[in-house]
């Protein structure tokens, strides 16, 4: 009576992937922050900084709100459309064009 059995390594969450996904969602929810409300003065300052960065081709730190998180990236402003609520920036790391809504911006500062 010989049985060929393979030894299985115990993986606590692998047996219940739905539970693992649920736990990951709970942990991500705890890290979320509400989108900050900007004053009229802060929005004007962001707009001025964007326009200056566009015309001088200076590098900026962009802080924006996305999916419950504050994200900061470094890049160059390529296009600003205040009426259309859009801007385009090229990130420093991957040199990719990113189109974003102006309403997602929290802060813009020169590097």
N, C-alpha and C positions, 0 to 999 in steps of 0.2 A: 504494500500500500504506500506507494510513493506519489506525492502530489507536488507538482512543480508550481510553486507560488512565488510571485515577485513581491519583494518588500516594498510597500508604498510609504512614502514620506508623508507625515501628517501636515496638512496645510489648513489651518483653522478657517480661513475665509474662502478658500478655493472651493470648498464643498457647498458654499452658499453664496454664489456670486451676487444674487439680488440683495442680500444683506450687506455685502461689502460695498456695493454701489450706493445703497441707502446710507450707510455710515459715511461714505465719502461726501455725499451731498450734504449731510448734516454738518460735517466739519467745514466744508466750503461755505455754507450759510453763516456759520459763526464768524468767519473772516470778512464777510461783506460789511461795507460801510455805506451809509446813505450818501447820495450825491449832494455835495455842498451847494448851497444857493449863493450865488455871487451878487454883490451889490452892483448898481449901475456904474459906479466909479471903477470897480474891479474889471467889469466887462469892457469899459472904455480903455483902460490901461492895457488889457490883453490885446485889444484891437490895434492900438498904437504900436505895441511891441511887435505884433505880427507884421504890420505894414513896414515898419523900419527894418525888420529882419529880412523881409522880401526884397526891399530895395537895396540893402547893403550886403546881402548874402552872408550875414553873420549867423553863426551856429547858435541854436537855442536849446534850452531844456523845455520840453513840453510835458506838462502834467495834465492828464485827462482821466475821465471817469468812464469805465467800461465794465459791464457785468459785475457791478458791486465792488469794484476795486479801483484804487487810485494807481495809475501807471505813469511812470516818468520815463521819457525817452529823449535822446539827443538827436538833433537833426537840423535840416535846413528847410525853410519855408519856400515852396515853389509857386504857390498860387493861393490867393485869398479872394473869396466871393462873399462879402458881408451880406448882401441882399439874399443870396441863395443859401446862406448859413453853412457854407462849406469852405474848407481849406485843404491844401495838399502839401504834405511834407515828405522829405526823403530822409529816412532814418540813417544814422551814422554807421550802424553795424552791418546791415545787409544791403544798404543803398537801394532800398525798395521805395516806390511811391506809395504813400498811404493817404487815402481820401477820408476825411473825417468831418463831422459836424462841429461847427463853432460852439454849439451849446454843450458839447462834451468836454470842452477845455475848462480846466480849473486854474491853471497858471502857465505863464510863458515868461521865461527869463533868459537873458543872454548868458552864454557859457563864459 
